Amino acid sequence: MTTAVAGGRKHEMATYSKGLEGVIATDTKLSFIDGEKGVLEYIGIPIGELASHSTFEETVYLLWNGRLPKANELAEFNATIRKQYDLPPQIEAMLKQLPKDAQPMHAIRTLVSAMGLIDQKPNANDLPSIREKAVKLLATTPTMLAYFHRHRSGQPFVRPDASLGLAENFLYMLNGAKPTSTMAKALDVCLVLHTDHGLNNSTFTARVIISTLSDIYSAITGAIGSLRGPLHGGANEGVMVMLNQIPTVAAAEAFVNDKLAKKDKIMGFGHRVYKAYDPRATHLKVLAKQLAQDTGNMDLYDKSSAIEQVMATAVAAKGIYPNVDFYSATTYHCIGLPLDLFTPMFVVGRIGGWSAHIIEQLADNRLFRPDVDYKGPHGVAYTPIDRR
């Protein structure tokens, strides 16, 4: 065992840890998590403060620059993003050729990767170039997602409106009508809550890829592939599937107890890091209730609340609480997102965080190259093929 200091605290670092749990692989100034106390901060600012007072664009500026912007800086950043909402013609043409039955996460991963094909200098890793490419991806990914949904639905594209913020513009392009201010704000808050979260699997993937001095398109594409997994970003879809399986609020208790008796996983509960209530879930719970009331979906919220009550009695003592996916499912449903767009919306938010980590990694890069604990045989003689 060796000891390292991070965030003013000493950590015991194991020479071997399955899944790298507890191993410190790098340092960061971007987000801080205290899983025992349920704390999440971006550049020192509690996530609840940002969710209550900031916007997604301002939060991304914070992560990319290490400080909150002044009014003129935020206005300039917003304008830069909005000017790039439109898809490049080559990407729009490619999107129109995608199979209409393709899964959205596969579509968005493919289109983000394709952005590297039309960049004249795709491999440029100097800071100005990386920032320029990151803004382009941040601005166009919502458009890709909205266009793909309308493509598969046989609907004409709704061109972006540069007078709207990123969240509101996405819902406008998706549905062909401007959303209510409540829905636009709710999606914006979701994006803020999803922007960054330490060295999670997809962020680690992005940093590992860029540490080879690869390009931002490869790093973000790899991160999307990681996020697609049901043990990572795909969990919020699983929560909605579970809620739909429960016919009534009264049936929730029996459903959960049956699952627990079979030792099945209850989607949206438990987290690799948090042993207390996920601070993102705290904020989403309030948001989900308000949206459910506004949109006539209180049955979903009430089922969620009933599940949480059963789980609080059964497993809270073990440090298993609702995570960010649990109430984000109800929130996304109330906003009107189709189920298979839940995880792609996670991508839209997380691109801001992934880009911040790519910028940070390149500023003081070291290639990731962990060791492996070999468990196989040694000294095995080669057997000629005629004697096998």
Secondary structure as the mmCIF struct_conf table of DSSP 4:
data_model
#
loop_
_struct_conf.conf_type_id
_struct_conf.id
_struct_conf.beg_label_comp_id
_struct_conf.beg_label_asym_id
_struct_conf.beg_label_seq_id
_struct_conf.end_label_comp_id
_struct_conf.end_label_asym_id
_struct_conf.end_label_seq_id
STRN STRN1 THR A 2 ALA A 6
TURN_TY1_P TURN_TY1_P1 GLY A 7 GLY A 8
STRN STRN2 ARG A 9 MET A 13
BEND BEND1 THR A 15 THR A 15
HELX_RH_3T_P HELX_RH_3T_P1 LYS A 18 LEU A 20
TURN_TY1_P TURN_TY1_P2 GLU A 21 GLY A 22
BEND BEND2 LYS A 29 LEU A 30
STRN STRN3 SER A 31 ASP A 34
TURN_TY1_P TURN_TY1_P3 GLY A 35 GLY A 38
STRN STRN4 VAL A 39 TYR A 42
TURN_TY1_P TURN_TY1_P4 ILE A 43 GLY A 44
STRN STRN5 ILE A 45 PRO A 46
HELX_RH_AL_P HELX_RH_AL_P1 ILE A 47 HIS A 53
HELX_RH_AL_P HELX_RH_AL_P2 PHE A 56 ASN A 65
BEND BEND3 GLY A 66 ARG A 67
HELX_LH_PP_P HELX_LH_PP_P1 LEU A 68 LYS A 70
HELX_RH_AL_P HELX_RH_AL_P3 ALA A 71 ARG A 82
TURN_TY1_P TURN_TY1_P5 LYS A 83 GLN A 84
BEND BEND4 ASP A 86 ASP A 86
HELX_LH_PP_P HELX_LH_PP_P2 LEU A 87 PRO A 88
HELX_RH_AL_P HELX_RH_AL_P4 PRO A 89 LYS A 96
TURN_TY1_P TURN_TY1_P6 GLN A 97 GLN A 97
BEND BEND5 LEU A 98 LEU A 98
TURN_TY1_P TURN_TY1_P7 LYS A 100 ASP A 101
BEND BEND6 ALA A 102 ALA A 102
HELX_RH_AL_P HELX_RH_AL_P5 PRO A 104 ILE A 118
BEND BEND7 GLN A 120 LYS A 121
TURN_TY1_P TURN_TY1_P8 PRO A 122 ASN A 123
BEND BEND8 ASP A 126 ASP A 126
HELX_RH_AL_P HELX_RH_AL_P6 LEU A 127 ARG A 152
TURN_TY1_P TURN_TY1_P9 SER A 153 GLY A 154
TURN_TY1_P TURN_TY1_P10 ALA A 162 SER A 163
BEND BEND9 LEU A 164 LEU A 164
HELX_RH_AL_P HELX_RH_AL_P7 LEU A 166 ASN A 175
BEND BEND10 GLY A 176 ALA A 177
HELX_LH_PP_P HELX_LH_PP_P3 LYS A 178 THR A 180
HELX_RH_AL_P HELX_RH_AL_P8 SER A 181 HIS A 194
BEND BEND11 THR A 195 THR A 195
BEND BEND12 GLY A 198 LEU A 199
HELX_RH_AL_P HELX_RH_AL_P9 ASN A 201 ILE A 210
TURN_TY1_P TURN_TY1_P11 SER A 211 LEU A 213
HELX_RH_AL_P HELX_RH_AL_P10 ILE A 216 LEU A 227
TURN_TY1_P TURN_TY1_P12 ARG A 228 ARG A 228
BEND BEND13 GLY A 229 GLY A 229
TURN_TY1_P TURN_TY1_P13 PRO A 230 GLY A 234
HELX_RH_AL_P HELX_RH_AL_P11 ALA A 235 GLN A 245
BEND BEND14 THR A 248 VAL A 249
TURN_TY1_P TURN_TY1_P14 ALA A 250 ALA A 251
HELX_RH_AL_P HELX_RH_AL_P12 ALA A 252 ALA A 261
TURN_TY1_P TURN_TY1_P15 LYS A 262 LYS A 263
TURN_TY1_P TURN_TY1_P16 MET A 267 GLY A 268
STRN STRN6 PHE A 269 PHE A 269
BEND BEND15 ARG A 272 VAL A 273
BEND BEND16 LYS A 275 ALA A 276
HELX_RH_AL_P HELX_RH_AL_P13 PRO A 279 THR A 295
TURN_TY1_P TURN_TY1_P17 GLY A 296 GLY A 296
HELX_RH_AL_P HELX_RH_AL_P14 MET A 298 VAL A 315
HELX_RH_3T_P HELX_RH_3T_P2 ALA A 316 LYS A 318
TURN_TY1_P TURN_TY1_P18 GLY A 319 GLY A 319
STRN STRN7 PRO A 322 PRO A 322
HELX_RH_AL_P HELX_RH_AL_P15 VAL A 324 ILE A 335
TURN_TY1_P TURN_TY1_P19 GLY A 336 GLY A 336
HELX_RH_3T_P HELX_RH_3T_P3 LEU A 339 LEU A 341
HELX_RH_AL_P HELX_RH_AL_P16 PHE A 342 ALA A 363
TURN_TY1_P TURN_TY1_P20 ASP A 364 ASP A 364
BEND BEND17 GLY A 376 GLY A 376
BEND BEND18 GLY A 379 GLY A 379
HELX_LH_PP_P HELX_LH_PP_P4 VAL A 380 PRO A 384
HELX_RH_3T_P HELX_RH_3T_P4 ILE A 385 ARG A 387
#
